[in-house]
Amino acid sequence: MFRRRGDRYVATFAVDEVRVLRKVASEVVGLLTDGFDHSDPVVCRLFPEVYPDDAAGTAEFRRYTEGDLKTAKIDQAGAILAALPDDGDGAGEVRLDAEAAEAWLRALNDARLAMGVRLEVKDGTDLGAELDDAVAEDPSSSRVFQLSVYAYLGYLQESLLNALIE
């Protein structure tokens, strides 16, 4: 999907891909703004406790770092939104410089972490088997769609990473 062209990283997206990426990036922004709640397991995954055995130390660390980290994560999701083709026909080419490509990688990672928590994907989860089971149970379920998006984001992330290291 992504390929290096000079000093840019380029990919062409179909209308549905643009819609999915817009929705995913917008949901990350929403989670980090309106929906920001430390009791949410997704927020806990995106902002893990740095000192699991020291609540006071973790709170102190958060006090000094959380605002900047949250802003960076919002900006990274915004980099996806800014680079996608306009809402007109939706399809088109994305051209990223190195800085935008790295922001995309971090934003895609955040989106996958968030989805992984919601979908209960663990380190040892066989995504193919999960998707096969979900399709067998109900091919039109939201779980099938969500697992497919999760897999697509992983593919996109890997594609961009490979283009960066070429």
MARVEX-940060 format. One record per residue (C-alpha): y, z negated, x; residue in one letter. Coordinates in steps of 0.02 Angstrom, whole numbers, padded with zeros to 5 digits, always signed. Layout:
residues N
YZXA
...
This chain:
residues 166
+00000+00000+00000M
+00135-00056+00125F
+00156+00052+00277R
+00276+00048+00422R
+00406+00185+00426R
+00519+00163+00576G
+00595-00011+00562D
+00555-00025+00376R
+00404-00077+00276Y
+00380+00039+00129V
+00273+00037-00028A
+00276+00132-00192T
+00248+00033-00350F
+00197+00090-00524A
+00291+00027-00677V
+00160-00105-00717D
+00159-00169-00539E
+00348-00189-00542V
+00337-00283-00707R
+00204-00401-00639V
+00301-00434-00479L
+00461-00465-00577R
+00373-00587-00692K
+00286-00679-00550V
+00444-00696-00445A
+00545-00749-00598S
+00416-00881-00641E
+00424-00952-00465V
+00614-00962-00479V
+00597-01046-00649G
+00471-01171-00582L
+00589-01217-00441L
+00742-01233-00552T
+00719-01275-00735D
+00538-01329-00722G
+00548-01429-00560F
+00445-01586-00586D
+00355-01684-00450H
+00217-01731-00572S
+00171-01546-00592D
+00021-01505-00481P
+00099-01338-00435V
+00257-01423-00372V
+00147-01544-00276C
+00058-01396-00195R
+00220-01309-00148L
+00300-01471-00087F
+00154-01575-00021P
+00174-01754+00034E
+00206-01754+00221V
+00150-01935+00236Y
+00011-01957+00107P
-00013-02140+00154D
+00173-02181+00157D
+00263-02153-00008A
+00428-02219+00062A
+00418-02105+00213G
+00378-01956+00101T
+00524-01997-00014A
+00641-02011+00135E
+00580-01846+00207F
+00603-01761+00037R
+00779-01829+00022R
+00829-01737+00180Y
+00727-01577+00166T
+00682-01538-00013E
+00847-01458-00064G
+00847-01335+00079D
+00663-01296+00058L
+00685-01267-00128K
+00834-01154-00097T
+00735-01055+00032A
+00590-01032-00089K
+00708-00973-00226I
+00792-00853-00106D
+00623-00784-00052Q
+00572-00751-00232A
+00744-00674-00255G
+00708-00556-00111A
+00564-00485-00212I
+00674-00466-00366L
+00814-00385-00265A
+00702-00258-00180A
+00607-00199-00333L
+00661-00039-00420P
+00788-00059-00559D
+00728-00094-00735D
+00763+00087-00785G
+00594+00172-00771D
+00523+00031-00666G
+00423+00134-00542A
+00481+00172-00368G
+00486+00138-00184E
+00523-00027-00099V
+00594-00023+00077R
+00602-00188+00170L
+00677-00232+00337D
+00586-00361+00443A
+00682-00509+00370E
+00650-00455+00190A
+00466-00420+00229A
+00445-00597+00294E
+00533-00667+00140A
+00413-00566+00032W
+00263-00637+00127L
+00322-00816+00099R
+00363-00782-00084A
+00194-00700-00115L
+00111-00848-00033N
+00207-00969-00146D
+00160-00868-00300A
-00024-00866-00249R
-00022-01053-00214L
+00054-01085-00386A
-00069-00971-00475M
-00214-01042-00376G
-00173-01217-00439V
-00159-01159-00619R
-00320-01058-00606L
-00410-01198-00512E
-00449-01083-00366V
-00513-01183-00218K
-00544-01137-00035D
-00726-01093-00067G
-00697-01001-00231T
-00777-00829-00239D
-00638-00735-00327L
-00749-00586-00367G
-00877-00698-00451A
-00740-00791-00546E
-00670-00627-00609L
-00843-00562-00656D
-00879-00723-00753D
-00711-00714-00842A
-00740-00531-00889V
-00915-00572-00953A
-00848-00714-01059E
-00699-00619-01132D
-00634-00460-01050P
-00467-00473-01142S
-00434-00655-01096S
-00277-00713-01009S
-00389-00782-00871R
-00450-00607-00828V
-00270-00547-00817F
-00215-00697-00714Q
-00361-00684-00593L
-00324-00498-00575S
-00141-00535-00535V
-00194-00669-00411Y
-00309-00544-00324A
-00173-00410-00327Y
-00047-00528-00246L
-00174-00564-00110G
-00200-00379-00081Y
-00013-00350-00075L
+00013-00494+00045Q
-00125-00431+00160E
-00056-00254+00154S
+00118-00312+00203L
+00051-00425+00340L
-00050-00282+00413N
+00103-00169+00410A
+00203-00303+00501L
+00078-00323+00641I
+00048-00137+00668E
